[in-house]
């Protein structure tokens, strides 16, 4: 039966199945997978592996994948397993801009944000908000694409978990828009 084969495959996901060249990540991966197995289903494990590979291949060092490994289970616990890969993809999108310094602060605060929001839809709204802030505040000197990082992104990421204790996602969006204006 196909479902049983998939479950066995998920349970058998090993560190060697995940492509990552960083020694530090490879060293901690077996322990991380062992901690995640009881907490995530097949889809969650697959999304974790895909997300980790994406972060490893972006070429920004071992720290982003290591932080992702620490935070992924917490994100899944509060916003659902379906949000593991979108979090990694959002970090990847940040890396494709002049805002690479914001990748680690983004990943370090995402579990706290997920705890505040507690829903997949709301966390996706937050990821969209981060992308909007990045696009609207990154500086372009020569035209259509940003060439300098957003001066607002890292401070926003650092205060977002605390603000979400006081505001809903709509209030956070209005707060952000007011600050940009």
C-alpha positions in Angstrom: 0.0 0.0 0.0 1.4 3.3 -1.1 0.7 5.3 2.0 2.6 2.8 4.2 5.6 3.0 1.8 5.5 6.8 2.1 5.4 6.7 5.9 8.3 4.2 5.9 10.3 6.4 3.5 9.6 9.5 5.8 10.7 7.6 8.9 13.8 6.5 7.0 14.8 10.0 5.9 18.5 10.1 6.9 21.1 12.9 7.0 22.7 11.4 3.9 19.5 12.0 1.9 19.8 15.8 2.4 22.2 17.7 0.2 24.2 20.1 2.2 28.0 20.8 2.0 28.4 22.6 5.4 30.2 20.4 7.9 28.5 22.0 10.9 25.1 21.2 9.4 26.1 17.7 8.5 27.3 17.1 12.0 24.1 18.2 13.7 21.7 16.8 11.1 21.2 13.3 12.5 20.3 14.7 15.9 18.0 17.2 14.3 16.2 14.6 12.3 15.8 12.4 15.3 14.1 15.3 17.2 11.9 16.1 14.3 10.6 12.6 13.4 8.2 12.3 16.3 6.9 15.9 15.8 6.5 16.0 12.0 4.6 13.9 9.6 5.8 12.8 6.1 4.9 16.1 4.5 6.6 18.1 7.3 9.8 16.0 7.1 9.9 16.4 3.3 9.4 20.1 3.6 12.1 20.3 6.2 14.5 18.5 3.9 13.6 20.7 0.9 13.9 23.9 3.0 17.2 22.9 4.5 18.6 22.1 1.1 17.4 25.4 -0.3 19.1 27.3 2.6 22.3 25.2 2.2 22.5 26.0 -1.6 22.0 29.7 -1.3 25.7 30.1 -0.3 25.4 32.3 2.8 27.3 30.0 5.2 26.2 27.4 7.7 24.4 29.8 10.1 21.1 30.1 8.2 20.6 26.4 7.8 21.6 25.8 11.5 19.1 28.4 12.7 16.4 26.9 10.4 17.1 23.5 11.9 16.5 24.9 15.4 13.3 26.8 14.5 11.5 24.5 12.0 9.7 22.3 14.6 8.5 25.3 16.6 7.1 26.9 13.4 5.3 23.6 12.6 3.9 23.3 16.1 2.3 26.7 16.0 1.5 27.4 12.4 1.4 23.9 10.8 3.9 21.8 8.9 2.9 23.4 5.6 4.7 26.6 6.7 8.2 25.0 7.1 9.1 25.3 3.4 7.6 28.8 2.9 9.7 30.0 5.8 12.8 28.6 4.1 11.7 30.1 0.8 11.2 33.5 2.4 14.8 33.4 3.8 16.0 32.4 0.3 14.1 35.4 -1.2 15.8 37.7 1.3 19.2 36.2 0.3 18.4 37.2 -3.4 18.3 40.9 -2.4 20.9 43.2 -0.9 19.4 42.3 2.5 21.4 39.1 3.1 22.3 40.3 6.6 18.6 40.0 7.5 18.4 36.2 6.9 19.6 35.1 10.3 17.5 37.7 12.2 14.5 36.6 10.1 15.0 32.9 11.0 15.8 33.7 14.6 12.5 35.4 15.2 10.2 33.3 13.0 9.3 30.8 15.7 8.3 33.6 18.1 6.2 35.1 15.4 4.6 31.8 14.7 3.8 31.4 18.4 2.1 34.8 18.4 0.1 34.2 15.2 -0.8 30.5 15.7 -2.3 30.0 12.2 -0.9 29.1 8.8 -2.8 31.9 7.0 -1.6 34.5 9.5 2.1 33.4 9.3 1.8 33.5 5.5 0.5 37.1 5.9 3.6 37.9 7.9 5.9 36.4 5.3 4.2 38.5 2.7 4.6 41.6 4.9 8.3 41.0 5.3 8.7 40.7 1.5 6.7 43.9 1.1 8.9 45.8 3.6 12.0 44.5 1.9 10.7 45.6 -1.6 9.5 49.0 -0.4 12.5 50.0 1.7 15.5 48.6 -0.1 17.2 51.4 -1.9 17.8 51.6 -5.6 20.4 54.0 -6.9 20.4 53.1 -10.6 16.8 52.3 -11.4 14.5 49.4 -11.1 16.2 46.9 -8.8 17.5 47.4 -5.3 21.2 47.9 -4.8 21.4 48.8 -1.1 19.8 47.0 1.9 16.6 48.1 3.6 17.5 50.2 6.7 14.2 49.1 8.3 14.2 45.3 7.7 16.4 44.1 10.6 14.9 46.5 13.2 11.4 45.4 12.1 12.3 41.7 12.4 13.7 42.3 15.9 10.5 44.0 17.2 7.9 42.0 15.2 7.4 39.3 17.8 6.9 41.8 20.6 4.6 44.0 18.4 2.5 40.9 17.6 1.8 40.5 21.3 0.0 43.9 21.1 -1.2 44.0 17.5 -2.8 41.6 15.0 -1.3 41.1 11.6 -3.4 43.9 10.2 -2.3 46.3 12.9 1.4 45.3 12.2 0.8 46.0 8.5 -0.6 49.5 9.3 2.3 50.1 11.7 4.8 49.2 9.0 3.0 51.3 6.4 3.0 54.3 8.7 6.8 53.9 9.3 7.5 53.7 5.6 5.4 56.8 4.8 
